[in-house]
């Protein structure tokens, strides 16, 4: 598969592994029910994080790796524009500082496309890790970096996981002096694992309400004569379904299908075998239905398909589906950035070129349900959260959102928009909802690679357990009460213990072993020291890991 090369690539391919792990520091919670800001966490699962999105993404791994169902990002388009509230240019001082630190002197020779790719690569690596096995990512972009982004995503997500490149008609006012009036942007869509994904849930908004696509049952006759459908005979077995309770179809050759012997139908079923002759559409599916004892079968579009004889003697294919799906790659009539900007002014927020929430609602609804978790690591004005809250209001769902914004307006614009949408504004009824606002805290390890003891012990425990199992740690399980307080959890028949006390030395010895109550095939125990003999630990399947030397840096 072709790959993309640029100046600085070798410096950033594995950079995500060197990014320091920082804990999230809770600043306040917001709930509509309790009014404005509160000091405690809301427990809503909704998060707005202010900080460098590269470090913030890494901070999410212990809790969210392989758990995010849908990601939407609207990264800088690298247009060269300097005047926006959201600085859409890789010459942003924060990006330039990061490039100097990571790429070094090579950064002096980088074009703006090299810089953009260096910025995007490690962020996409983290997003791929966070995405669930049945997850999908949508990325907005325009012509400036579309080609480069496609190569980048093919490398990180895999070419086989590419779904499509949507073209969104932006409906803006365009420069009359341009050779071609550009009125579209792109949205690339990739699965985490294409082989387990079915068809999307959604109907293109331009399909009229009278379309048969909205019906949960579709009927089509199987008769199709012509050179591509040669005449053949099929035997309909006893019990083959009929649309009417009783019917007698004589031998006939004047209408299709031909009946070579009389068909007697009682109680909506054939009472004897019948040979029918015709050219057929979907013949293979009909034979599969017959071989399945005339029980519905799934077709290639995951629709339950059955067959029955109509009152005229025709044989009809009946498709029933639980979800509607008709998605096309050209997105029209899904509002515009100009319209969304006008709407934001009603909320009291000025923001240039915000994505419309109806566009995001449509996209994130294609492969998600009412319990999905959504992530936007280039949050901007907070459109993704707005879309999630709207969907929850529409169907009573419990979708969660996580927003990351590095600019200083994270609280005054991003969070403020979510507050006003939740409470209601103007003549718009509030959606309800809550969220917690975080900033990036201290690093887990200091400059000497020592464990940072200023960090809350709960967060240290979560970090250690994640490095061992790649699973989130849920504190307070029932069996933990029966064990000592140093038990993290039991996973895959292994018990994990973190024997740690701030400002004290801990020792793994027989006294500590006597406090262990959880039965496991193996024990991994962290402590400052160990007095147990190697032979004894081998016999008892005990693995000792020294704090902090053996704590993995990920």
C-alpha positions, 0 to 999 in steps of 0.5 A: 500500500502506498504510504506518505512521507514528509520531513519530520515523519520519523520523529513523530511516528512513535511520538505518542509513546513519549507524550507525558501522562498527565492526570485530569484535574476537576475544576467544576461540575455543571448541571441544569438541576442544580443551577450553575457550577458546583464543586463536586463531579456530576457523574454525568460522564460528559467532559470538557477538557481544556488543554493540549489535545495531544496530552489530553487524549493520552490522559483519557486512555486508562478509562476510555481506550477501545470505548469511544463509539464515535469520534468527530474532529474538525482539525485546522484546515491549514488554509493560511488564514490568520484572522479567525477566532479558531486559528486555522493555521499551523503557524499557531505559536503552540504548534510551533513550540511543539514542533520545535521540541519534538522535531528539532532543527528539522522543523526549520525546513518544514513546509506548512504541509509537513508541519500539519502532518507532524501535528496530526499524526500522533493525535490520530494515533491516540484517536485510533487507540480510543476508538471502540472495535465497532467505532467510527471516526469522521474528520472534516477537511478541505482541499488544502490537506484532503489528499494528505489526510487520506494517506495518513488515515489509510496508514493509521486506520487501515485502507480496508477500514475506509467507509467513504469520503463525504462531500458536504455542500457548504452553501456559503457566499463565495468569492466572485473572482475565483476561477471555480466557486468552491462550495464543498468540504470533505468528511472522511469516515473510517471504521476501527474494524470494518468486518464487524460493521453493518449498514448505517442507521439513517436516511438522506435528508433530501429523500421525500417523506413519501418514499418507500425507503421509510417503510419497514416492509418492502414488497417486490415481485420475483418475476423478471424475464429477459436474457439476464434471467433465463427461464428455470423451474423452482419447486415450492415445498409444502408450507410455503407462505401465502398472503391470503388464507385460502386460494386455488391456483390452476395450472397456467402458462398464460401469466408469470410465473407458470404453474405446472401443477395446481396450487392449493392454499389453506391456512396461508400455506401451500398444502402440496408441492408446486413446480413454478417456472419463470425468469427470476430476480433474487433466485439465490435468496429464494432458494436459501429461504426454501432451504431454511424451512421457509423462515426469514433469511438475512440479505446482503443489506441485513434485511430480514427477507421472506417470500410468499404467494400473492392472491394473483399467484405472483411470488413476492419478496418481502423485506422487513428491517429494524432500521432505515438505511439510505446514506449517500456520499453527497451531503446537501441541505444540512445547514451551513457555517454561516447559519450556525454562526447566526444561531450562535449569536442568539446564544450570545456567542461569536464564533467564525465558521462553526459546524452546524449541529444538524450536520453533526447530528446526522453523521454521528447518528449513522453508527451509534445508539442512545448509550454511545460515547462521543469524542471531539478533540478539536472542540471549537465552539462545542457543536458536537456536544450540542448535537449529542444533547439534541439527540438525547432530548429527541429520544430520551437517550443517555449519550455521552460527550467528551470535548477537548479544546486547547484554546483559551476560549474553552470555558468562555465559548465551548463550555458556555455554549453547552451551558446555554444549550442545556438551560435553553436560550431565547425561545429555544427550550433547553435540552437538559444535561450536565458536564464536568470541566477539567484541566490538565494536571501534573505529570504522573512521573517527575523529571527524574522518572520518579512517581509524582506523590502529589497525585491523588492515589486513586488516579495512580491506582487507575494508571497502574491497573491500566498499564497492566491490563489495558482495562479501566479500573472500577473501584469498590467491587464487593470482593474488594471489601473482603480483601486488603485495600491494596487490591486493584482488581482481578483480571484474567485470573490474575490478582493485581495489588498496588502496595503503596503508601505516600512518604512510606516504604512498603515491603512485600513479605509474609505478613502482607501475603497473609492479608490477601483474600482473593484467590487467583492463578497468579498475583502481580504485586507492586511494592517498594521492597521484597523480602520473599525468596525467588523460589517461593514466589515462583512456586506461589505464582507471585510476580513482584514489581518495584515502585516506581521502577517497574511501573510502565510508562505508556 
